[in-house]
């Protein structure tokens, strides 16, 4: 395959589009959104520009696509950052003007449901950036986690290799976003166990592809954006699961579908994000949370054993719905060095 190309990067002082191509949650939860905008200005030196659907719930797919077109077509906009994810970005994809986007490539930042757009950009030959949404990362309660801040800054402003680090702590227990008092407190962090390596006997370097596992399942069900298996030959797969806390069996079944499709065996390396194990709907205690993470890891290993027994895997990489979060270039170069236990991405 021809590797996607990196679009030009913004620099401090530039205007960046802030969009809600999934859910318009800034309309109902403005506190983390406004905090994230303020940090983009004060800590990153950027000028956020909102669009008509950014703070509106229930916008049509056509309206959200129009905002994406306006942002990509504007020569003064140097990057596009999603406010948050959602659940129906899949319906926006048919309304996108691929010629317009291809003619005006820009860095796009988002994760979760934004995997839809990242897959779309990958297919257009444009590198995107998985991570760093306004409400979830830039709008974090307390202060930006230093691991998140370092990665987001490097992904936004620099080009070249960046080594991912094992965070000393992590959190997946959310504080309410509608209570101003929670924004003065640091999230309840706990010690991180570090990465777990599976079959780390070699070094793999390739173009990255993947994202949110449930979103990829939706794309496969719709037969939209997923190419023939050979298109992913020797790419580095990265996956993460959402705050919906899919069960280990659900994770295995999605991966089994990818395996039966001939996809899993094409990837010589997998980076598996630390599994989120708590939600307001399922406020698991520490033992339940540890069990959820362990069961999900076992499900992934079960699928790899069945469909990609030679694939190297790294578990508990901070690239998904837990805090901190490190940005992964989507379609960029990722190097997974098993013997040295190092992961290097190219921003």
Number of C-alpha atoms within 10 A of each C-alpha: 10 7 16 20 15 20 17 15 16 20 16 14 12 15 19 24 26 27 28 30 31 29 25 22 20 22 14 13 16 15 18 23 26 16 18 24 22 19 19 19 15 11 14 17 15 21 19 21 16 17 17 13 25 24 21 15 15 12 17 13 19 15 16 28 21 20 21 23 18 16 25 24 16 11 11 12 19 23 25 23 22 23 33 28 22 16 14 17 21 21 15 20 19 12 14 18 13 16 9 13 19 14 10 16 22 26 23 29 29 26 27 26 26 29 28 26 23 26 24 19 24 20 17 16 18 24 28 30 23 28 32 31 24 28 25 21 27 26 25 23 26 12 16 19 18 12 19 22 21 15 22 24 14 17 27 22 14 16 13 11 14 18 13 19 16 17 21 13 15 20 18 21 19 16 17 13 19 13 10 12 11 14 20 10 12 14 20 12 14 11 10 14 12 16 21 14 16 16 14 19 13 13 17 21 18 22 24 29 25 21 29 23 21 22 23 23 18 17 17 17 10 11 10 16 18 18 12 11 16 12 14 21 17 18 25 28 25 25 21 25 25 19 19 14 19 18 16 17 14 14 21 21 16 19 22 21 15 19 19 13 13 15 23 26 23 20 23 23 33 24 24 24 23 28 29 23 29 22 15 12 9 12 13 16 11 11 8 13 19 13 14 21 20 13 16 23 20 15 21 21 18 16 21 22 12 13 20 20 15 14 22 24 24 23 20 23 25 28 28 30 24 27 26 24 27 26 27 32 25 32 29 24 23 28 20 25 18 20 12 11 14 16 21 18 23 21 25
